[in-house]
Amino acid sequence: MNRQGLGPSPAFGQGAAGALRAIEHLGYVQIDTLSVIERAHHHVLWTRVPGYAPGHLNTLLREGRVFEHWFHAASCLPMRDVRFSLPLMAAVRDGRTWHAGRADAAVMRQLLERVRLDGPLTLRSLGQPSGMKGVQGGWWNAGPLKHALDRLFMQGDLMVRERQGMEKVYDLTERVLPSGLDLRMPTLDESARYLLDTTLRAHGVVTWAQLLHLKTGQALRDAMRRAVNERLADRSLVRLEDAALPEAYADAAALAARDGTAPTARPVVRLLSPFDNVVIHRERLLGLFGLDYRLECYTPAAKRVYGYFCLPILFGDRFVGRVDCKAHRHARRFELLRVHVEETLPDLDAFRPAFAEALLALAGFCGCDRVDTGSTSGAGVLNLTL
């Protein structure tokens, strides 16, 4: 967990500077619009960075320290790594990937010209009188405009300069990119080494499937195989023999650090986002930590086992359960719906106050000053005192 910044001590510092170091270390933070608790990108950073506030990420965007694009999903990435998004941008431009979507070339040209002349814009602003020719309706009926914006963004003509809430403010890429960046197109071998380095730095232990998560093409697979074999040969990478983790590898330095780490006296509870970097690779999560986790908000209500938006519960370096909760921000009320904790948890007396502390902290981050446990299912064993 130390590699993820989830160890007993803060690993990245505080505030906006800490958020930048966290993103640079993790390689990306997934962006998600669901706000049952707090949106994933903010939740992930708050879990790791003391004093983090949602405005810090927007500050980093405006300052050109991070950028938005695609990793395995929509993500916020370190600006220093922008060159490794160039192959995907080129593939979108050439129509070689599904990310290209549907977009009208004439609308794209008009959009680029408008941004060039009028400056940054949002999709909503295109519904104003100076909107696009041949497009009927306002921003709420802007299918062709949205497709064109998405395509221009994915192929790298436009970038997100900042956000107004969750709304993207687009500008020309050349006006967003800081000067002095390395913008050379990476080779396949460079891209493979980048993925390997990023994943190892953030996780310490990785699987072959994780390294190529949602990455396609035999050429990239071959390049990744070369990169892995190079690291095995120089002994900076160790092949693990574990039936629960098919084709897994560990950073030799991470193994050495783990062997020299003493257990902490007071494990901390963390309530993680369903899109947290440490849980997003579900097969690795099951094989390494024994947690069979699924987000059930897309599951019909009658088939849910743990709840609509259950959060994995991390206690020290162990996953010990799930908690389903919801932030009612207007009422400043944080509702605890269901709690599922291992019945055989040996240190339950230490877990109870740590869980209560984590729950209150998360509620406060969501702008809630009251935690409602009135009808919570499964909370009896915790005997919560809040």
Stockholm file with secondary structure:
# STOCKHOLM 1.0

chainA/1-386         MNRQGLGPSPAFGQGAAGALRAIEHLGYVQIDTLSVIERAHHHVLWTRVPGYAPGHLNTLLREGRVFEHWFHAASCLPMRDVRFSLPLMAAVRDGRTWHAGRADAAVMRQLLERVRLDGPLTLRSLGQPSGMKGVQGGWWNAGPLKHALDRLFMQGDLMVRERQGMEKVYDLTERVLPSGLDLRMPTLDESARYLLDTTLRAHGVVTWAQLLHLKTGQALRDAMRRAVNERLADRSLVRLEDAALPEAYADAAALAARDGTAPTARPVVRLLSPFDNVVIHRERLLGLFGLDYRLECYTPAAKRVYGYFCLPILFGDRFVGRVDCKAHRHARRFELLRVHVEETLPDLDAFRPAFAEALLALAGFCGCDRVDTGSTSGAGVLNLTL
#=GR chainA/1-386 SS CGGGTCSSSCSSCSHHHHHHHHHHHHSCEECCCCCSSSCHHHHHHHHHSTTCCHHHHHHHHHTTSEEEEESSSEEEEEGGGGGGGHHHHHHHHTTCSGGGCCCCHHHHHHHHHHHHHHCCBCTGGGGSTTCCTTCCSCGGGCHHHHHHHHHHHHTTSEEEEEEETTEEEEEEHHHHSCTTCCCCCCCHHHHHHHHHHHHHHHHSEEEHHHHTTTCCCHHHHHHHHHHHHHHHHTTSEEEECCTTSTTEEEEHHHHHHHHTCCCCSSCCEEECCTTCTTTSSHHHHHHHHCCCCCCCTTSCGGGCSSCTTEEEEEETTEEEEEEEEEEETTTTEEEEEEEEECTTCTTHHHHHHHHHHHHHHHHHHTTCSEEECTTCBTCGGGCCCC
#=GC SS_cons         CGGGTCSSSCSSCSHHHHHHHHHHHHSCEECCCCCSSSCHHHHHHHHHSTTCCHHHHHHHHHTTSEEEEESSSEEEEEGGGGGGGHHHHHHHHTTCSGGGCCCCHHHHHHHHHHHHHHCCBCTGGGGSTTCCTTCCSCGGGCHHHHHHHHHHHHTTSEEEEEEETTEEEEEEHHHHSCTTCCCCCCCHHHHHHHHHHHHHHHHSEEEHHHHTTTCCCHHHHHHHHHHHHHHHHTTSEEEECCTTSTTEEEEHHHHHHHHTCCCCSSCCEEECCTTCTTTSSHHHHHHHHCCCCCCCTTSCGGGCSSCTTEEEEEETTEEEEEEEEEEETTTTEEEEEEEEECTTCTTHHHHHHHHHHHHHHHHHHTTCSEEECTTCBTCGGGCCCC
//
